[in-house]
Amino acid sequence: MLGVNDVSCEPDMHPFQVPHTFIPGIEPPADAIAHWFAFVGQRLLVEQTPDSVQIPQLKSLSEIGLEPVRIQFLGWLDGQPCYSAELSETAIAPAGMAFSSLRELHEALTEPFFALAARAVQIVAWDRSHQYCGHCATPMIQLVHERAKRCPSCGLRQYPRLSPAIIVLVYRGEEVLLARSPRFRPGMYSVLAGFVEPGESLEDTVAREVREEVGVAVKDIRYFGSQPWPFPDSLMIGFTAAYAGGDLVCEPAEIEAAAWFKPHDLPPIPGKLSIARKLIDAFVAAASRSDA
């Protein structure tokens, strides 16, 4: 039987971990060639060649005929400036370039640029959705020394939004509980997840989400690891938990199927981009060690 300490997170880099050579910044430098993380919605502008996919390096997007709606200075990567930019929905990629989703670019971009793209798309979304004060509807002012906006009328400050969510692998002896949402691609199952509500601890959220979504109780809730998830602005906090009782009863608005699976007989599961996959892989690895 697997013990709670058998399913553990390896301390390797997650796909969204910004490199140590990146220095965040707020105040842009003087005119210089920079990396431009330019988005139409959540699709990133990249240069494509037969051998590589790269982030454009320019002094200004106007050099390639694009005029950004808004820009934010991100900081320096290996001493070179980096900017995020929001483009119009009607923007057309120049010759030799294309707009691609971050999920498509996971293995195409090198790790530092993929991680910065994930940070940039969240800054773009925050910038776009906080143009006006949420209290009095006055246009917000971008602060020059802080990643924040301030209302000149009522003084409200708004910082980039993060939405904390738990994600939990529930196990019962040698079995893992997996479920599928109607939103998943056909056939795919995953672990359970849900957003933290006001007044809850993370452990409270784990117990509530499992109970609400599949009707069972859990115990021995243990922290596993965390991961940013820029779709659009979540921070995923991973846990493991042992089954404590109850029958599987799916909440139809959230879960269309749930079942217990053996580690050697899993259904299609999420790709390696997500902490969900890391949780499942850790469970399978623990089961293999247990069998050895």
Rosetta silent file (secondary structure, phi, psi, omega in degrees, C-alpha in Angstrom):
SEQUENCE: MLGVNDVSCEPDMHPFQVPHTFIPGIEPPADAIAHWFAFVGQRLLVEQTPDSVQIPQLKSLSEIGLEPVRIQFLGWLDGQPCYSAELSETAIAPAGMAFSSLRELHEALTEPFFALAARAVQIVAWDRSHQYCGHCATPMIQLVHERAKRCPSCGLRQYPRLSPAIIVLVYRGEEVLLARSPRFRPGMYSVLAGFVEPGESLEDTVAREVREEVGVAVKDIRYFGSQPWPFPDSLMIGFTAAYAGGDLVCEPAEIEAAAWFKPHDLPPIPGKLSIARKLIDAFVAAASRSDA
SCORE:     score description
SCORE:     0.000 S_00000001
   1 L     0.000  138.906  179.066    0.000    0.000    0.000 S_00000001
   2 L   -73.131  139.678  172.703    1.248    3.487   -0.836 S_00000001
   3 L   -96.424  161.382 -176.334    2.023    5.824    2.056 S_00000001
   4 H   -62.986  -28.841 -178.455    1.317    9.556    1.974 S_00000001
   5 H   -82.961   -5.863  179.419    5.036   10.338    1.898 S_00000001
   6 H   -73.865  -30.749 -177.374    5.582    8.117   -1.160 S_00000001
   7 L   -94.526   97.501 -174.342    3.936   10.614   -3.529 S_00000001
   8 L  -129.931  157.544 -176.952    6.339   13.534   -3.505 S_00000001
   9 L   -89.578  130.591  173.152    7.301   16.361   -5.812 S_00000001
  10 L   -73.816  143.049 -174.538   10.720   16.362   -7.452 S_00000001
  11 L   -82.391   32.224 -178.865   12.504   19.710   -7.007 S_00000001
  12 L   -83.865  169.792 -177.174   13.047   20.264  -10.730 S_00000001
  13 L   -70.698  135.023  173.083   12.099   23.426  -12.604 S_00000001
  14 L   -85.351  162.471 -171.392    8.458   23.808  -13.616 S_00000001
  15 L   -63.378  -19.194 -176.069    7.729   25.080  -17.156 S_00000001
  16 L  -104.388   12.670 -177.396    6.787   28.580  -15.957 S_00000001
  17 L   -77.759  117.139 -178.811    9.790   29.213  -13.714 S_00000001
  18 L   -69.393  135.201 -175.834   11.433   32.489  -14.696 S_00000001
  19 L   -67.373  157.408  179.724   15.232   32.095  -15.012 S_00000001
  20 L   -66.377  -18.792 -179.563   17.642   33.625  -12.501 S_00000001
  21 L   -82.566    1.484  175.436   19.095   35.738  -15.305 S_00000001
  22 E   -95.467  128.505  177.354   15.819   37.690  -15.521 S_00000001
  23 E  -113.954  111.803  179.784   15.665   40.901  -13.463 S_00000001
  24 E   -61.666  149.658  178.847   12.124   42.331  -13.131 S_00000001
  25 L  -151.282  159.392  179.734   11.742   46.030  -13.816 S_00000001
  26 L  -115.708  -43.282 -177.207    9.100   48.737  -14.015 S_00000001
  27 L   -86.963  120.821 -178.036   10.870   51.753  -15.540 S_00000001
  28 L   -70.989  149.996  177.668   11.801   51.165  -19.212 S_00000001
  29 L   -78.178  178.181  174.008   15.329   51.958  -20.391 S_00000001
  30 L   -65.954  169.171 -176.470   16.268   54.370  -23.126 S_00000001
  31 L   -46.130  120.023 -177.779   15.722   53.337  -26.738 S_00000001
  32 L  -157.645  157.101  174.561   17.209   49.848  -27.155 S_00000001
  33 L   -67.925  133.432 -173.938   16.655   46.559  -28.944 S_00000001
  34 E  -137.417  160.721  168.247   14.324   44.457  -26.803 S_00000001
  35 E   -80.503  129.336 -178.524   12.483   41.156  -26.689 S_00000001
  36 E  -113.594  114.507  175.920    8.809   41.841  -27.501 S_00000001
  37 E   -97.195   89.479 -171.751    6.146   39.514  -26.088 S_00000001
  38 E  -105.647  130.435 -172.780    3.235   40.755  -28.189 S_00000001
  39 E  -123.581  142.368  160.385   -0.204   39.167  -27.874 S_00000001
  40 E  -108.514  106.600 -170.792   -3.522   39.067  -29.648 S_00000001
  41 L    62.919 -121.303  176.278   -5.657   37.713  -26.836 S_00000001
  42 L  -106.714   17.212  178.597   -3.586   34.779  -25.551 S_00000001
  43 E  -100.620  128.083 -172.908   -1.799   34.171  -28.851 S_00000001
  44 E   -96.997  138.603  176.049    1.853   35.232  -28.925 S_00000001
  45 E   -78.619  124.431  179.101    3.684   36.709  -31.898 S_00000001
  46 E  -133.923  152.190  171.707    6.737   34.588  -32.786 S_00000001
  47 E   -86.881  133.165 -178.078    9.278   34.451  -35.565 S_00000001
  48 E  -118.815  130.718  170.988    9.239   31.100  -37.325 S_00000001
  49 L  -127.896  169.549  178.038   12.013   29.468  -39.307 S_00000001
  50 L   -59.169  -22.233 -173.750   12.364   25.824  -40.376 S_00000001
  51 L  -110.800  -12.002 -173.556   14.691   25.267  -37.405 S_00000001
  52 L  -157.906  163.390  171.735   13.420   27.496  -34.594 S_00000001
  53 E  -126.300  127.268 -173.465   10.708   29.618  -33.027 S_00000001
  54 E  -135.402  159.365  173.753   11.857   32.882  -31.445 S_00000001
  55 L   -83.255  133.467 -179.933   10.586   36.024  -29.764 S_00000001
  56 L   -59.127  140.857  174.452   11.008   39.122  -31.990 S_00000001
  57 E  -115.505  115.194 -173.550   13.897   41.431  -31.104 S_00000001
  58 E  -149.366  162.588  167.523   13.174   45.027  -32.093 S_00000001
  59 L   -78.107  -35.315 -178.186   13.424   48.576  -30.876 S_00000001
  60 L  -153.913  147.555  176.842    9.739   49.023  -31.573 S_00000001
  61 H   -66.045  -19.448  178.131    6.875   46.948  -32.964 S_00000001
  62 H   -63.690  -21.303  177.637    6.329   49.727  -35.504 S_00000001
  63 H   -61.593  -26.214  179.723    9.412   48.387  -37.288 S_00000001
  64 H  -112.645   19.757  173.010    7.277   45.436  -38.433 S_00000001
  65 L    79.753   20.736  179.971    4.127   47.474  -39.026 S_00000001
  66 L  -115.406  135.692  177.256    2.372   46.762  -35.721 S_00000001
  67 L  -115.762  113.612 -176.959    1.062   49.408  -33.323 S_00000001
  68 L   -70.251  148.782  173.056    0.405   48.122  -29.799 S_00000001
  69 L   -72.996  -43.645  178.260   -2.719   49.074  -27.893 S_00000001
  70 E  -150.154  151.520  175.269   -0.740   49.058  -24.629 S_00000001
  71 E  -132.350  155.301  173.712    2.751   48.057  -23.531 S_00000001
  72 E  -137.210  133.528  173.868    4.368   47.193  -20.206 S_00000001
  73 E   -77.541  131.481 -176.829    8.080   46.989  -19.479 S_00000001
  74 E   -97.449  -38.177 -175.590    8.844   43.607  -17.907 S_00000001
  75 E   144.706 -155.884 -175.515   12.539   43.774  -17.033 S_00000001
  76 E  -123.390  131.979  172.214   15.849   42.446  -18.380 S_00000001
  77 E  -109.996  115.420 -176.275   16.753   38.966  -19.569 S_00000001
  78 L    51.258   39.043  176.598   20.528   38.519  -19.683 S_00000001
  79 L    84.571   -3.796 -178.967   20.803   42.311  -19.783 S_00000001
  80 E  -102.942  134.175 -178.152   18.380   42.790  -22.689 S_00000001
  81 E   -62.919  152.064  177.918   15.091   44.668  -22.136 S_00000001
  82 E  -133.273  136.735  178.843   11.778   42.790  -22.368 S_00000001
  83 E  -128.063  149.082  164.470    8.317   44.212  -23.037 S_00000001
  84 E  -102.112  153.533 -179.766    4.800   42.847  -23.106 S_00000001
  85 E  -148.975  139.133  171.853    2.362   44.296  -25.615 S_00000001
  86 E   -99.475  128.056  177.431   -1.329   44.006  -26.368 S_00000001
  87 L  -106.669  159.795  177.159   -2.197   44.095  -30.053 S_00000001
  88 L   -63.211  149.263  177.301   -5.509   44.726  -31.733 S_00000001
  89 L   -60.825  -20.040 -179.425   -7.712   41.706  -32.437 S_00000001
  90 L   -94.442    3.698 -178.026   -7.373   42.609  -36.118 S_00000001
  91 L   -61.979  140.117 -179.784   -3.554   42.574  -36.076 S_00000001
  92 L  -113.365  131.711 -179.654   -1.982   40.499  -38.844 S_00000001
  93 L   -65.951  133.272  176.666    1.315   38.708  -38.328 S_00000001
  94 L   -64.418  167.108  178.940    4.102   40.007  -40.599 S_00000001
  95 L   -57.358  135.805 -179.757    5.776   37.710  -43.105 S_00000001
  96 L    82.977    2.618 -179.889    7.825   35.028  -41.388 S_00000001
  97 E  -127.933  166.052  179.898    5.878   35.410  -38.150 S_00000001
  98 E  -155.941  158.602  172.603    2.722   33.892  -36.650 S_00000001
  99 E   -98.839  124.670 -178.045    0.437   34.121  -33.637 S_00000001
 100 E  -132.499  150.565  177.757    0.479   30.907  -31.583 S_00000001
 101 E   -74.685  155.722  179.444   -1.037   29.830  -28.276 S_00000001
 102 H   -62.393  -36.555  179.431    1.243   29.253  -25.304 S_00000001
 103 H   -60.310  -39.238  178.936    0.203   25.617  -25.127 S_00000001
 104 H   -68.355  -26.791 -173.727    1.443   25.144  -28.721 S_00000001
 105 H   -93.516    1.151 -174.279    4.718   26.890  -27.882 S_00000001
 106 L   -52.346  -46.777 -177.674    5.583   24.865  -24.788 S_00000001
 107 L  -102.122   -3.593 -179.672    8.277   22.792  -26.476 S_00000001
 108 L   -86.694  -40.976  177.103    8.989   25.156  -29.371 S_00000001
 109 L   -83.417  149.941  172.812   10.305   28.091  -27.341 S_00000001
 110 L   -67.781  157.216 -171.758   13.359   27.739  -25.121 S_00000001
 111 H   -55.655  -45.821 -179.205   12.542   27.557  -21.403 S_00000001
 112 H   -60.217  -40.349 -176.625   13.453   31.158  -20.443 S_00000001
 113 H   -75.540  -33.106  175.926   11.320   32.648  -23.210 S_00000001
 114 H   -65.546  -43.416  179.631    8.375   30.350  -22.560 S_00000001
 115 H   -62.995  -41.986  179.155    8.411   31.293  -18.872 S_00000001
 116 H   -69.537  -33.737  175.734    8.596   35.009  -19.662 S_00000001
 117 H   -62.470  -39.574  178.267    5.794   34.661  -22.212 S_00000001
 118 H   -65.240  -37.483  175.558    3.627   33.134  -19.463 S_00000001
 119 H   -68.925  -43.055 -175.271    4.402   36.084  -17.203 S_00000001
 120 H   -63.142  -41.248 -176.786    3.848   38.581  -20.016 S_00000001
 121 H   -65.624  -29.826  176.810    0.401   37.299  -21.000 S_00000001
 122 H   -73.157  -36.621  176.270   -0.794   37.757  -17.417 S_00000001
 123 H   -65.933  -40.847  178.097    0.535   41.325  -17.317 S_00000001
 124 H   -60.729  -45.978 -179.134   -1.216   42.042  -20.623 S_00000001
 125 H   -63.957  -41.797  177.417   -4.516   40.676  -19.295 S_00000001
 126 H   -63.330  -45.611 -179.491   -4.226   42.696  -16.078 S_00000001
 127 H   -59.528  -43.427 -178.601   -3.364   45.863  -17.990 S_00000001
 128 H   -67.394  -39.285 -172.289   -6.338   45.410  -20.312 S_00000001
 129 H   -92.248    1.576  179.454   -8.887   44.635  -17.594 S_00000001
 130 L  -126.382   43.200  176.329   -7.864   47.362  -15.123 S_00000001
 131 L   -75.257  -23.514 -176.630   -8.149   50.476  -17.214 S_00000001
 132 E  -128.866  150.537 -179.970  -10.819   51.881  -14.891 S_00000001
 133 L   -63.980  131.588  178.190  -11.246   51.986  -11.128 S_00000001
 134 L   -74.688   -9.170  179.800  -13.434   49.170   -9.854 S_00000001
 135 L   -98.863  -45.665 -174.153  -14.825   51.474   -7.149 S_00000001
 136 L  -125.987    2.251  175.111  -15.598   54.759   -8.898 S_00000001
 137 L    69.106   14.816  175.118  -14.928   54.032  -12.623 S_00000001
 138 L   -74.788  142.308  175.223  -12.267   56.746  -12.951 S_00000001
 139 E   -57.157  134.154 -177.269   -9.474   55.965  -15.466 S_00000001
 140 L   -80.884  154.282  176.629   -6.532   54.410  -13.620 S_00000001
 141 E  -109.251  130.882  176.265   -2.984   55.775  -13.594 S_00000001
 142 E   -75.158  125.679  177.107   -0.029   53.451  -14.098 S_00000001
 143 L   -75.791  146.250 -172.786    2.509   53.898  -11.286 S_00000001
 144 L   -92.028  -16.934 -178.193    6.065   54.419  -12.476 S_00000001
 145 L  -116.014    8.726 -175.442    7.943   52.688   -9.636 S_00000001
 146 L  -153.211  143.907  176.723    5.590   49.770   -8.939 S_00000001
 147 L   -77.620   79.039 -176.117    3.623   47.185  -10.947 S_00000001
 148 L  -160.919  161.592  174.498    0.338   48.710   -9.885 S_00000001
 149 E  -123.670  146.037 -178.625   -2.350   51.162  -10.928 S_00000001
 150 E  -127.758  139.511  176.293   -3.866   53.883   -8.763 S_00000001
 151 L   -81.423  123.345 -179.850   -7.153   55.703   -9.036 S_00000001
 152 L   -71.909  -12.675 -178.593   -6.540   59.481   -8.977 S_00000001
 153 L   -92.122  -54.533 -175.235  -10.035   60.035   -7.568 S_00000001
 154 L  -108.885   -6.678  176.315  -10.465   57.565   -4.686 S_00000001
 155 L    84.035    2.489  179.307   -6.902   56.245   -4.326 S_00000001
 156 L   -59.834  135.745  175.749   -7.738   52.562   -4.955 S_00000001
 157 E  -109.546  142.531  178.130   -4.696   50.525   -5.999 S_00000001
 158 E  -127.585  127.942  178.676   -4.846   47.485   -8.244 S_00000001
 159 L  -108.844  160.986  177.039   -2.048   44.953   -8.570 S_00000001
 160 L   -51.802  134.941 -172.713   -1.725   42.114  -11.114 S_00000001
 161 L   -82.052  138.598  168.709   -4.340   39.532  -10.256 S_00000001
 162 L  -128.335  134.684 -179.523   -3.587   35.999   -9.074 S_00000001
 163 E  -112.475  103.857 -178.334   -6.361   33.484   -8.459 S_00000001
 164 E   -70.849  135.984  179.204   -5.252   30.739   -6.025 S_00000001
 165 E  -140.942  143.271  175.518   -6.585   27.278   -6.773 S_00000001
 166 E   -91.948  154.488  171.606   -5.920   23.867   -5.262 S_00000001
 167 E  -140.423  128.809 -167.674   -5.277   20.741   -7.289 S_00000001
 168 E  -134.947  134.186  170.680   -5.344   17.416   -5.486 S_00000001
 169 E   -96.498  118.124  178.561   -4.513   13.797   -6.193 S_00000001
 170 E  -101.046  128.805 -179.405   -6.750   11.532   -4.087 S_00000001
 171 E  -123.494  153.903  177.536   -5.523    7.976   -3.599 S_00000001
 172 E  -136.468   96.219 -174.030   -7.028    4.823   -2.079 S_00000001
 173 L    61.583 -120.168 -178.595   -4.357    2.230   -1.495 S_00000001
 174 L   -92.274   10.513 -177.092   -2.946    1.419   -4.939 S_00000001
 175 E  -113.151  150.520  177.184   -5.681    3.356   -6.777 S_00000001
 176 E  -118.888  141.462  179.119   -5.900    6.996   -7.844 S_00000001
 177 E   -89.463  119.403  176.861   -9.114    8.985   -8.252 S_00000001
 178 E  -124.757  149.162 -177.707   -9.395   10.648  -11.668 S_00000001
 179 E  -139.758  162.840  176.054  -12.333   12.548  -13.132 S_00000001
 180 E  -126.660  137.520  175.462  -13.261   14.248  -16.352 S_00000001
 181 L   -92.236  151.401  175.368  -14.846   17.616  -16.898 S_00000001
 182 L   -59.508  -18.082 -178.494  -17.116   18.299  -19.871 S_00000001
 183 L   -82.228  -14.406 -176.411  -14.486   20.850  -20.940 S_00000001
 184 L   -71.044  157.935  172.252  -11.728   18.231  -21.372 S_00000001
 185 L   -64.921  155.863 -174.523  -10.699   16.813  -24.720 S_00000001
 186 L   -53.372  129.682  174.449  -12.442   13.502  -25.482 S_00000001
 187 L    86.527  -14.448 -173.384  -11.431   10.655  -23.198 S_00000001
 188 L   -80.486  139.487  173.644   -9.089   12.644  -20.929 S_00000001
 189 L  -120.869  157.654  178.291   -9.206   12.343  -17.141 S_00000001
 190 E  -151.308 -179.501  173.972   -7.336   14.353  -14.525 S_00000001
 191 L   -78.317  173.491 -175.787   -7.083   15.044  -10.809 S_00000001
 192 E   -88.842  151.351 -179.280   -9.532   17.378   -9.063 S_00000001
 193 E  -152.696  159.219  177.234   -9.091   21.136   -8.769 S_00000001
 194 E  -174.995  159.526 -176.666  -10.971   24.222   -7.631 S_00000001
 195 E   -81.769  147.079  177.184  -10.597   27.843   -6.592 S_00000001
 196 L   -73.708  135.861  179.135  -10.047   28.952   -3.012 S_00000001
 197 L  -101.171  156.698  178.584  -13.016   30.779   -1.501 S_00000001
 198 L   -54.981  136.291  177.807  -12.858   33.678    1.008 S_00000001
 199 L    87.047   -2.824 -178.499  -12.260   32.498    4.552 S_00000001
 200 L   -97.229  145.634  161.787  -10.840   29.110    3.556 S_00000001
 201 L   -81.648  167.327  178.113   -7.464   27.601    4.239 S_00000001
 202 H   -63.247  -38.483  178.971   -5.962   25.619    1.370 S_00000001
 203 H   -66.220  -37.373  175.077   -6.699   22.391    3.229 S_00000001
 204 H   -59.386  -42.313 -179.224  -10.332   23.476    3.699 S_00000001
 205 H   -64.056  -41.520  177.880  -10.577   24.010   -0.050 S_00000001
 206 H   -56.756  -51.541 -177.153   -9.159   20.548   -0.775 S_00000001
 207 H   -63.281  -42.272 -178.393  -11.749   18.854    1.433 S_00000001
 208 H   -66.845  -47.474 -176.699  -14.632   20.964    0.122 S_00000001
 209 H   -62.244  -42.919  179.410  -13.789   20.601   -3.567 S_00000001
 210 H   -63.567  -44.637 -179.911  -13.402   16.822   -3.371 S_00000001
 211 H   -63.358  -43.687 -177.701  -16.666   16.503   -1.445 S_00000001
 212 H   -69.505  -39.573 -172.301  -18.569   18.812   -3.794 S_00000001
 213 H   -83.165  -36.356 -176.545  -17.243   17.386   -7.045 S_00000001
 214 H  -132.028    2.164  169.585  -17.235   13.639   -6.369 S_00000001
 215 L    80.406    8.339 -178.871  -18.936   13.172   -2.979 S_00000001
 216 L  -110.107  160.414  177.007  -16.108   11.540   -0.989 S_00000001
 217 E   -98.317  152.248  179.484  -14.224   12.563    2.150 S_00000001
 218 E  -129.531  162.468  177.430  -10.426   12.811    2.373 S_00000001
 219 E  -143.804  177.298  177.314   -7.784   12.800    5.101 S_00000001
 220 E    51.275   50.148  179.851   -3.996   13.167    5.413 S_00000001
 221 E   -73.856  122.698 -176.792   -3.932   16.252    3.195 S_00000001
 222 E  -129.394  140.756  177.387   -0.308   17.011    2.325 S_00000001
 223 E   -68.668  139.020 -179.247    1.328   19.776    0.306 S_00000001
 224 E  -113.029  -48.288 -177.366    2.924   18.583   -2.949 S_00000001
 225 E   168.009  176.157 -178.693    4.097   21.673   -4.874 S_00000001
 226 E  -136.664  163.995 -177.909    2.874   24.727   -6.736 S_00000001
 227 E  -158.948  131.415  169.222    2.852   26.094  -10.255 S_00000001
 228 E   -63.135  149.380  179.708    1.770   29.309  -11.984 S_00000001
 229 E  -141.266   94.976 -170.689   -0.945   28.661  -14.551 S_00000001
 230 L   -81.952   43.737 -178.666   -1.421   31.629  -16.931 S_00000001
 231 L  -128.389   63.333    8.255   -4.786   30.496  -18.354 S_00000001
 232 L  -103.297  -24.478 -169.884   -5.569   33.195  -17.448 S_00000001
 233 L  -156.385   37.951 -175.119   -4.122   34.008  -13.988 S_00000001
 234 E   -91.052  155.558  165.004   -4.146   31.068  -11.574 S_00000001
 235 E  -118.257  111.458 -176.549   -1.625   29.897   -9.014 S_00000001
 236 E   -88.562  123.851  178.530   -2.075   26.132   -8.669 S_00000001
 237 E  -111.058  113.507 -171.406   -1.238   24.712   -5.219 S_00000001
 238 E   -90.306  143.293  178.384   -0.888   20.942   -5.383 S_00000001
 239 E  -138.563  160.507  163.607   -1.801   18.431   -2.673 S_00000001
 240 E  -115.123  153.623  178.956   -2.169   14.722   -2.127 S_00000001
 241 E  -152.347  144.891  178.706   -4.942   13.294    0.055 S_00000001
 242 E   -91.727  142.904  175.266   -6.014    9.839    1.178 S_00000001
 243 E   -62.095  134.598 -178.601   -9.546    8.562    0.667 S_00000001
 244 E  -120.064   -6.935  177.864  -11.489    8.624    3.949 S_00000001
 245 E   145.015  162.157  176.988  -14.921    7.336    2.925 S_00000001
 246 L   105.010  160.196  176.740  -18.011    7.746    0.794 S_00000001
 247 L   -98.703  150.597  179.082  -19.247    6.690   -2.615 S_00000001
 248 L   -69.776  119.125  176.063  -18.431    8.476   -5.849 S_00000001
 249 L  -134.484  108.250 -173.583  -21.282   10.848   -6.730 S_00000001
 250 L   -77.266  139.753  170.247  -20.403   13.329   -9.481 S_00000001
 251 L   -79.524  109.458 -168.725  -21.569   16.944   -9.441 S_00000001
 252 L   -63.027  -25.244  179.118  -23.054   17.055  -12.977 S_00000001
 253 L   -72.510  -21.304 -175.740  -22.307   20.736  -13.561 S_00000001
 254 L  -115.428  -37.238 -170.777  -18.583   20.120  -12.997 S_00000001
 255 L  -128.009  125.942  178.182  -17.826   16.410  -13.435 S_00000001
 256 L   -98.338  -14.959  176.842  -19.270   14.040  -16.023 S_00000001
 257 E  -163.332  146.994  176.377  -17.383   10.931  -14.889 S_00000001
 258 E  -151.100  147.054 -178.222  -15.046    9.824  -12.078 S_00000001
 259 E  -162.394  163.589  174.093  -13.452    6.485  -11.202 S_00000001
 260 E   -92.372  135.249 -176.571  -10.607    4.778   -9.365 S_00000001
 261 E  -127.586  144.121  171.297   -7.707    3.690  -11.579 S_00000001
 262 L   -78.574  149.052 -177.349   -4.697    1.438  -11.119 S_00000001
 263 L   -61.419  -24.770  179.927   -1.352    3.069  -11.984 S_00000001
 264 L   -91.915    2.116 -175.690   -0.742    0.607  -14.835 S_00000001
 265 L  -138.200   54.726 -176.831   -4.204    1.141  -16.350 S_00000001
 266 L   -87.672  149.933  172.114   -4.697    4.917  -16.600 S_00000001
 267 L   -77.185  179.043  171.744   -6.930    6.691  -19.123 S_00000001
 268 L   -55.181  135.167 -176.160   -5.564    9.567  -21.246 S_00000001
 269 L  -126.968  168.948 -177.132   -4.188   12.201  -18.842 S_00000001
 270 L   -60.817  159.719  177.687   -2.972   15.839  -19.132 S_00000001
 271 L   -73.919  174.685 -172.903    0.290   16.728  -20.843 S_00000001
 272 L   -73.023   -2.541  178.222    3.541   17.525  -19.073 S_00000001
 273 L   -68.677  -27.781 -168.345    2.853   21.270  -19.022 S_00000001
 274 L  -104.524  155.176  174.658    0.621   21.001  -15.946 S_00000001
 275 H   -68.079  -22.172  174.629    1.143   20.154  -12.293 S_00000001
 276 H   -56.846  -44.814  179.508   -1.754   17.708  -12.730 S_00000001
 277 H   -66.230  -37.960  179.976    0.563   15.522  -14.796 S_00000001
 278 H   -64.654  -39.416  176.191    3.351   15.886  -12.239 S_00000001
 279 H   -60.736  -47.241 -178.371    0.995   14.670   -9.491 S_00000001
 280 H   -66.477  -42.874  179.329   -0.069   11.655  -11.546 S_00000001
 281 H   -62.217  -38.055  178.966    3.492   10.842  -12.606 S_00000001
 282 H   -66.065  -37.337  177.285    4.627   10.993   -8.955 S_00000001
 283 H   -64.885  -45.730  179.306    1.852    8.584   -7.978 S_00000001
 284 H   -62.349  -41.157  179.367    2.815    6.143  -10.736 S_00000001
 285 H   -64.888  -39.960  178.226    6.486    6.375   -9.739 S_00000001
 286 H   -64.475  -38.568  178.230    5.602    5.719   -6.098 S_00000001
 287 H   -65.111  -38.236  179.610    3.530    2.696   -7.131 S_00000001
 288 H   -66.047  -39.523  177.604    6.455    1.335   -9.150 S_00000001
 289 H   -65.805  -37.251  179.875    8.764    1.684   -6.150 S_00000001
 290 H   -65.428  -34.301 -178.938    6.187   -0.046   -3.981 S_00000001
 291 H   -77.339  -22.330 -174.040    5.991   -2.982   -6.398 S_00000001
 292 L   -68.989    0.000    0.000    9.755   -3.347   -6.637 S_00000001
